[in-house]
Amino acid sequence: MIRNNILAFAKFAQVARTREEEHNSFTFERNIVYFDTGTLLGGRWKNDRFQMDRNLYWRVDGQPFDFAGATLEAWRKRGHDEHSIVADPLFVDPGKDNLVLKPGSPAEKIGFVP
């Protein structure tokens, strides 16, 4: 269970899945993923035996999101991140590692608790 975390500024992959298993590998929910380089998802994501939902994703550099080779819409059709959002979480000063959320952050919509 990976819940209620802020994952920010990883160099390569923001979230990595290293092996596909026959059972549910993990549940990833109510997290904020914030990055300016690299990819969103690294590793192996083909068998869909994991759960991801109610996350907030933001890519600072404005590049399009790649959900393991899929658009967000196609990713959702596979059953993932159906209630997740792509939005600036409104950190106070992420450039100076201040990841405190400003009032009115869209992170409230996913149930994230600071």
C-alpha positions as CSV (number, residue, x, y, z in Angstrom):
1,M,0.0,0.0,0.0
2,I,1.5,3.3,-1.1
3,R,-0.8,6.0,0.1
4,N,-0.6,9.8,0.9
5,N,2.9,10.5,-0.2
6,I,4.6,13.2,-2.2
7,L,7.0,11.9,-4.8
8,A,8.9,14.7,-6.4
9,F,11.9,15.3,-8.7
10,A,13.1,11.8,-9.4
11,K,15.7,11.8,-12.2
12,F,14.5,8.9,-14.3
13,A,11.1,7.3,-13.4
14,Q,8.8,8.8,-10.8
15,V,7.1,5.5,-10.0
16,A,8.8,2.2,-10.9
17,R,7.4,-1.3,-11.0
18,T,10.2,-3.8,-11.3
19,R,8.4,-7.0,-12.0
20,E,5.0,-8.2,-13.0
21,E,3.3,-10.6,-10.6
22,E,0.3,-12.9,-10.8
23,H,-1.4,-11.2,-7.8
24,N,-2.0,-7.5,-7.1
25,S,1.5,-6.0,-6.8
26,F,0.5,-2.9,-4.9
27,T,-2.1,-0.2,-4.4
28,F,-1.0,3.3,-5.2
29,E,-3.5,6.0,-4.1
30,R,-3.9,9.5,-2.8
31,N,-0.3,10.4,-3.8
32,I,1.1,13.5,-5.4
33,V,3.6,12.9,-8.2
34,Y,5.5,16.1,-9.2
35,F,8.4,16.2,-11.7
36,D,10.3,18.1,-14.2
37,T,12.4,15.5,-15.9
38,G,12.3,11.7,-16.7
39,T,9.2,9.6,-17.2
40,L,6.2,9.1,-15.0
41,L,6.3,5.3,-15.0
42,G,9.3,3.1,-15.3
43,G,9.6,-0.6,-15.5
44,R,6.9,-3.2,-16.3
45,W,3.3,-2.2,-16.5
46,K,1.7,-4.6,-19.0
47,N,-0.3,-7.1,-16.9
48,D,-2.4,-4.6,-15.0
49,R,-2.2,-6.5,-11.7
50,F,-1.8,-3.3,-9.6
51,Q,-4.2,-0.6,-8.5
52,M,-3.7,3.1,-9.0
53,D,-6.3,5.7,-8.3
54,R,-7.0,9.1,-6.7
55,N,-3.6,10.5,-7.4
56,L,-2.5,13.9,-8.5
57,Y,0.1,14.2,-11.3
58,W,1.9,17.3,-12.4
59,R,4.7,17.7,-14.9
60,V,6.5,21.1,-14.4
61,D,8.1,21.1,-17.9
62,G,4.8,21.0,-19.7
63,Q,5.6,17.9,-21.7
64,P,2.8,15.4,-22.3
65,F,2.2,12.6,-19.9
66,D,3.0,9.0,-20.8
67,F,1.3,6.4,-18.7
68,A,3.5,3.4,-19.7
69,G,3.0,4.1,-23.4
70,A,-0.6,5.2,-23.1
71,T,-2.5,8.4,-22.8
72,L,-4.4,9.1,-19.6
73,E,-7.6,8.2,-21.3
74,A,-6.3,4.8,-22.5
75,W,-4.7,4.2,-19.1
76,R,-8.1,4.7,-17.5
77,K,-9.7,2.2,-20.0
78,R,-7.3,-0.3,-18.5
79,G,-8.8,0.4,-15.1
80,H,-6.2,2.7,-13.6
81,D,-6.4,6.3,-12.2
82,E,-10.1,6.6,-13.0
83,H,-10.4,9.4,-10.3
84,S,-6.9,10.8,-10.5
85,I,-6.3,14.4,-11.8
86,V,-3.6,16.2,-13.6
87,A,-3.1,19.6,-11.9
88,D,-0.6,21.8,-10.3
89,P,-0.7,20.8,-6.6
90,L,0.2,24.4,-5.6
91,F,3.2,23.8,-3.5
92,V,4.5,26.9,-1.6
93,D,8.0,26.9,-3.2
94,P,8.9,23.6,-4.9
95,G,12.1,25.1,-6.4
96,K,13.4,25.5,-2.8
97,D,12.0,22.1,-1.7
98,N,9.1,23.6,0.1
99,L,6.4,21.1,-0.7
100,V,3.8,22.5,1.7
101,L,0.5,22.8,0.0
102,K,-1.1,26.3,-0.4
103,P,-4.8,26.7,0.7
104,G,-7.2,25.5,-2.0
105,S,-4.8,22.9,-3.5
106,P,-6.4,20.5,-5.9
107,A,-4.8,17.7,-3.8
108,E,-7.9,18.0,-1.5
109,K,-10.0,16.5,-4.4
110,I,-8.1,13.2,-4.2
111,G,-8.3,13.0,-0.4
112,F,-4.6,13.8,0.2
113,V,-4.0,14.7,3.8
114,P,-0.9,16.8,4.5
